[in-house]
Amino acid sequence: MNEHLARIESFVQTLSPSIQHELEGASVTRLYKKGEYLLREGEICRSGFQIIKGIVRKYYLTEGKEIITDLVFAGDLALSLKSYVYQQPSHEFIQAIDDTEVTLTSFEAFQKLKKKHVELIELDLLLTEYHALWLEQRLWEFHSLDATQRYEKLLKEQPHFVQQIPLTYLASFLGVSLETLSRIRGKKR
C-alpha cells in the first residue's frame, strides 16, 4: 500500500504551488489523546484523516461486540468511506489507540477545490483507488492467510507498533479469539 501512497504524494508534488497551498489550507493538524475518538458511530465523517504519528483503530459494534476492521499507522489514511462520500452517519468508530497526531482534510473544502481545480479530480481518484486496493488486500489476507500468517505479516510490517496495541484489539483485527492469539504469540517466542 505504501507504493500507492507514494504515487499520491508524487502526484501532489506535480500540482502548482498555489494549488498545493490551497490544499494545505483545507487541512488542519490536531492531536488526539489515547482513547479519544476521531469519529463515532452516528456522526458524519466530515474529514479524511492522515495519521502523522500514532495508531488509530477503526471498528464497529455488532451485538455489543467490537469488531476491528483496521489498524491505521503513521503515514496512512483513515476515514469511514461510505459516511465520507455520502455525508451520512457512520456505522464505524475511529479511535486513537495512543496519543496520535493527525492531519484532517475537510470534505467540504476538498469538494470546493475539486470544482475550482479539475486536476484535483485525479487526486480524488487516486485516493479512491487507494481505499479499493486496501480493501482488496484485506479481503485477500482473510481468505488466503491463516491467523498465524496474518499475525506474522503485521509483525513484519509494523514491528515497533505491535507492542503498543492491546491484545484484545490485535485479536479482533486478526479475526481470532484472545486465546488463539495467545497460542500464536506463544509459538513465536
C-alpha positions in Angstrom: 0.0 0.0 0.0 2.8 2.4 0.7 3.6 2.2 -3.0 0.2 3.8 -3.8 0.6 6.4 -1.1 3.9 7.3 -2.8 2.0 7.7 -6.1 -0.4 10.1 -4.4 2.4 12.1 -2.8 4.2 12.2 -6.1 1.0 13.5 -7.8 0.6 16.2 -5.2 4.1 17.4 -5.9 3.3 17.9 -9.6 0.5 20.3 -8.7 1.2 24.0 -8.9 2.5 25.7 -5.7 -0.8 27.7 -5.5 -3.0 24.5 -5.6 -0.7 22.8 -3.1 -1.1 25.9 -0.8 -4.9 25.7 -1.2 -4.9 22.0 -0.4 -2.9 22.7 2.8 -5.5 25.4 3.6 -8.2 22.7 3.5 -6.3 20.8 6.3 -5.6 21.3 9.9 -3.3 19.3 12.3 -4.8 18.0 15.5 -3.6 15.9 18.4 -5.8 13.2 19.9 -5.1 11.7 23.3 -5.1 7.9 23.8 -8.8 6.8 23.7 -10.2 9.9 22.0 -12.5 9.4 19.1 -11.8 10.9 15.7 -15.2 9.6 14.6 -18.1 7.9 16.5 -20.9 5.8 15.1 -23.7 8.0 14.0 -21.5 11.0 13.3 -20.8 12.1 9.7 -17.2 11.7 8.5 -16.6 15.3 7.5 -12.8 14.9 7.1 -10.2 12.5 5.9 -7.5 11.7 8.5 -3.9 11.3 7.6 -2.0 9.8 10.6 1.2 11.6 11.2 2.1 9.9 14.5 0.4 7.2 16.5 -2.1 4.5 15.8 -5.9 4.5 15.3 -8.3 1.7 15.1 -11.5 1.5 13.0 -14.2 -0.7 14.4 -18.0 -1.2 14.5 -20.2 -2.8 17.1 -22.3 -5.9 16.4 -24.4 -7.3 19.2 -22.3 -5.2 21.7 -19.0 -6.7 20.5 -16.3 -4.5 19.0 -15.1 -5.8 15.5 -11.9 -4.1 14.5 -11.7 -3.6 10.7 -8.4 -1.7 10.5 -5.4 -0.6 12.4 -4.1 2.6 10.9 -0.4 3.6 11.4 1.7 6.7 10.9 1.8 7.7 7.2 -1.5 6.1 6.4 -5.1 7.3 5.8 -8.2 6.7 7.8 -11.9 7.5 7.1 -15.3 6.0 7.1 -15.6 5.9 3.3 -19.4 5.5 2.9 -20.0 8.2 5.5 -17.4 10.5 3.9 -18.6 10.0 0.3 -22.3 10.3 1.0 -22.0 12.6 4.0 -24.3 10.4 6.1 -24.0 8.9 9.6 -21.1 6.5 10.0 -21.5 2.9 11.2 -17.9 2.9 12.3 -15.8 4.4 15.1 -12.3 5.7 14.6 -10.4 5.9 17.9 -6.8 6.8 18.9 -5.0 3.8 20.4 -2.2 6.0 21.7 -1.5 9.7 21.6 -1.9 10.5 17.9 -1.2 13.4 15.6 -3.5 13.7 12.6 -3.9 16.0 9.6 -7.7 16.4 8.9 -8.7 17.4 5.4 -12.2 18.8 5.2 -14.6 17.1 2.8 -16.4 20.3 2.1 -13.3 22.3 1.4 -11.9 19.5 -0.8 -15.1 19.3 -2.8 -14.9 23.1 -3.5 -11.3 22.8 -4.5 -12.1 20.0 -7.0 -14.6 22.3 -8.7 -12.1 25.1 -8.9 -9.1 22.9 -10.0 -10.1 20.0 -12.2 -6.7 18.3 -11.7 -7.8 17.5 -8.2 -10.3 15.1 -9.6 -7.3 12.9 -10.4 -6.2 13.2 -6.7 -9.6 12.1 -5.6 -9.5 9.1 -8.0 -6.0 8.1 -6.6 -7.4 8.3 -3.0 -10.4 6.2 -4.0 -8.1 3.7 -5.7 -6.0 3.6 -2.5 -9.1 2.6 -0.5 -10.2 0.0 -3.0 -6.7 -1.5 -3.0 -6.6 -1.6 0.8 -10.0 -3.4 0.8 -8.9 -5.9 -1.8 -5.7 -6.6 0.2 -7.6 -7.0 3.4 -10.1 -9.5 1.8 -7.2 -11.4 0.2 -5.5 -11.7 3.6 -8.6 -13.0 5.3 -9.3 -15.6 2.6 -5.7 -16.7 1.8 -3.7 -16.4 5.0 -4.4 -18.2 8.3 -4.3 -16.3 11.6 -0.6 -17.0 12.2 0.3 -15.7 8.8 -1.7 -12.6 9.3 0.0 -12.0 12.6 3.4 -12.6 11.1 2.6 -10.1 8.3 1.6 -7.5 10.8 4.8 -8.1 12.8 6.9 -7.8 9.7 5.2 -4.5 8.5 4.7 -2.8 11.9 7.1 -4.4 14.4 7.6 -1.3 16.5 3.8 -0.7 16.9 2.6 -4.2 17.6 3.7 -4.0 21.3 1.6 -0.8 21.7 -1.7 -2.4 20.6 -3.8 -4.1 23.3 -4.1 -7.8 22.7 -7.9 -7.7 22.5 -7.6 -5.2 19.6 -5.0 -7.4 17.9 -7.2 -10.5 18.2 -10.2 -8.7 16.8 -8.2 -7.2 13.9 -6.8 -10.7 13.1 -10.3 -12.3 13.4 -9.3 -14.7 16.2 -10.1 -15.2 19.9 -7.8 -13.9 22.5 -6.9 -17.5 23.4 -5.9 -18.2 19.8 -3.8 -15.1 19.6 -2.0 -16.1 22.9 -1.2 -19.5 21.3 0.1 -17.8 18.1 2.3 -15.5 20.1 3.5 -18.4 22.3 4.7 -20.2 19.2 6.7 -17.1 18.1 8.7 -16.9 21.3 
